[in-house]
Structures are given as structure tokens and as C-alpha cells.
Amino acid sequence: MKRFTKIVALLFAVIVAFSCKNTSKKESHINTVKEQSSLSAKDILGNPKYLAMSYGGYRHVDHNIEPTLDELKEDMKLLSAMGIKIIRTYKVYLPHASNVLKAIAELKKEDPDFEMYVMLGAWIDCKNAWTDKVPNHNVESEANAPEIAKAVSLANQYPDIVKILAVGNEAMVKWATPYYVQPGVILKWVTYLQDLKKSGKLNKDLWITSSDNFASWGGAGAEYHVKDLEKLIKAVDYISMHTYPFLDTHYNASFWGVPENENNLSDIEKINVAMQRAKEFAKSQYDSVYHYMKSLGVNKPIHIGETGWASYADGFFGNEGSRAADEYKQASYYKYMRDWTNKQGMSCFFFEGFDEPWKAASNPLNEENHFGLFTVDGHAKYVLWNVVDQGVFKGLTRNGNPITKTYNGDKNALLKDVLVPPTAKEVSIK
């Protein structure tokens, strides 16, 4: 009988210990969720512990093929391994955005310490955008209201993940002729979202912005300096500005051409100096927005909502053009921008995590398909070679493939594809 009593007591002790362990795990998970829910955009943006990245998970030329939840989780693990803690995605009218949030939520259930936050964008169009009718840039699309409603719904469904709502993606810049709107449209929806916060229908700590080209934020010509833009700058919680020196190596190449006083430099030195000028060009666009904002008597954070550098291109940016696209220059620009923005206390949503072949489906060589830091099949480009060496991707895959280096890790082979920019004279007579 004593033996039986001892056995019962032992079993009871084991059950109690197991129960306590599970309770402890559950409490730990609850505490982690609470901590992540309490973190706001104010805590995350500009914090170098929370590096930012633009993210699209599309792997196919056919944009109608949505990435699966497993594929999205695969990507989130890769981004997390390299220190990315906040991603930017948009177009909530497609399954992609809500599936990304679902994937992150599932990863957090599997691992309470997993952290990933989202800047969620609502796509904004003008009337007749993307149709055979003439776009009416003074009237907004009927699709905008349901887009905003969906963004609000997702922000409320995933308050521990969604920390920022962005109204529009390059929706005000005038070169976006198929769809751009006037600032008053963006102002209308930003004000609407801010009012939802005040009424308790959105988290009061959720930050509201619009993610747009530096010109749209007043950093370029006077045609952008309108009253509604002034009101918008006062209405947003911060300015999310885009800057693309890569594209300006063709469209505004004054900083890019190699000047005569650099002719005595080696080829690699010429490239390195050109990349420093590219970073300074990005800083000058930031400065132009900052000074315009200050001229309005406003003092708000400015973060880089999008910037990037393509690793391959034909046409304007390839061998016969500005010779800007290659993995060496991409890695250089990434480092310069991370160093500058981290030191400045700004977030930089680098464009982008992974190549997306649908962006220029008719031409696989187009630069739009090659802005990723990973190839579609999981090859880490030169910018990530040192991260591969650190072993942080061990056991992780993309499309079922282990993460390996491009060029088989042969830097000499890579450098054969790296070209010196044109001379300043060639740029000026282009």
C-alpha cells in the first residue's frame, strides 16, 4: 500500500510539474504578445534594432499566382534571420497582404519570440486608372474606399503586427500618369484614419502616413507646393519618402558620370566614389523634403519608405546605358544607406527582399525584376554573402533550396560583370 501511495504521489508531482511548465509557457507567450502589442511605430521606426524592408512574395511571372502561406513563412524566416523586423507591403485588395499577416501570426504562435511588424499600404488610384479611358486625376477611384476599409479591418485584426497604415504608394507623383491623384484625395483618407484613432475605432498608437516620391512631399518643383499638401504634411504622423538614385543614373544623371579629376583612379575606385555620390544624392532629396517641411513650420519624423538598387538590367541601366546595375553596386548602396539612416535615426525600407519576376513580365532582363537581395530561387546576392558566411540562414530555404551565394561565391567572377559608370561628358551629351 505504501508503495502504491508513493507511485500516486510521484505521478501527481509529475502532473503538477508538467502543468506548471505549460502554464509558464502560456504566460510567457501571453506576455510576449502583450509586449509586441504595446510596441508602437514610435518605438520601432528609426530604431536600428528593427531594420526595415519592402516585401513582395510573388515568385512567378504570372502575378495571379499568389504565394502560399508556407512560402510566405519561408520568406519571413529568412528576413528575420538577417535582422529585418518590420516589412512594408501594400495592395490589400489582393490576398497577399492579408496572407502575409496570417503567416506572421502563425509564426508567432509557433515561436513566441518571433518578431515581425508591418507597414500596411492601401493602394490609391484616380478615376479610370488602368482602363482604356482617360485617367481623371482630380477624381478618385471608387475602389479606394473598400481598400481603406480592408486596411482598417486588418489593422484591427492584427494589432500586435500592423503598426503603420500608409495611404497610397507613389499615388501623388505626377509621372505616375496611369493613376496619380491630387494631394486632397490622400488628405481625405489620412484625416479619416486619424479620426478613427480619435474615436477609438483604430489603435491610438497606430501611425498614419502616405508613402510617396520625394517630389510629392514638396522636395521638387513648385507645382507640388499646394495647400492640400501643406495640410497633408500636418495631418500625417510622419513622412514616408522614396528616393531612387539608381533610376536617376539615367533620368537625372548629373551626380553619376565620372568627372575628369577622377580619371586617374582605378576602375574600382571610380565605382566606389560614384556610389558615394549616389548616397549623397539620396541625402539631398531627403534634405529637400526636410527643408520644405520646416518652411511650413512643421517638425515631424521623415523615414525612407522606399529605396533600392537593381542588380541587373538591360536598356537604360545596363551595358549600353548608365551601367549602374550589378550586384557590387547594389551591395555598396545598401551599406551606405543603412549606415546613413541608422546613424540618422531613420528607418529605411530597402526595396526589396526578393526578386519578383512579374514586375516586368515581358522582359526578364528588365531592372524591375532584379531589385531583390535574394533571387527567386534563394541565391543570396553579393550584399548578403557575409551574412551567409555567418551561418544565419542554416536550415532555411527558399522554394525548397538552401541559401547559397550567387556566382558560387566567386568575387572575381562577380567583378567581371561590374562596369565603370560613363564619364561626366558622356552623361551630359546623352
Buried (B, 14 or more C-beta within 10 A) or exposed (E): EEEEEEEEEEEEEEEEEEEEEEEEEEEEBEEBBEEBBEBBBBBBBBBEEBBBBBBBBBBBBEBEEBBEEEBBBBBBBBBBBBEBBBBBBBBBBBEBBBBBBBBBBBBBEEEBEBBBBBBBBBBBBBBBBEEEEEBEBEEBBEBBEEBBEBBBEBBBEBBBBBBBBBBBBBBBBBEBEEBBBBBBBBBBBBBBBBEBBEEEEBBEBBBBBBBBBBBBBBBBEEEBEBEBBBBBBEBBBBBBBBBBBBBBBBEEBEBBBBBEEBEEBEEEEBBBBBBBBBBBBBBBBBBBBBEBBEEBEEEBBBBBBBBBBBBBBBBBBBEEBBBBBBBBBBBBBBEBBBEBBBEBEBBBBBBBBBBBBBBBBEEEEBBBBBBBBBBBBBBBBBBBBEBBEEEBBEEBEBEEEEBBBBBEBEEEEBBEBBBBBBBBEEBEEE
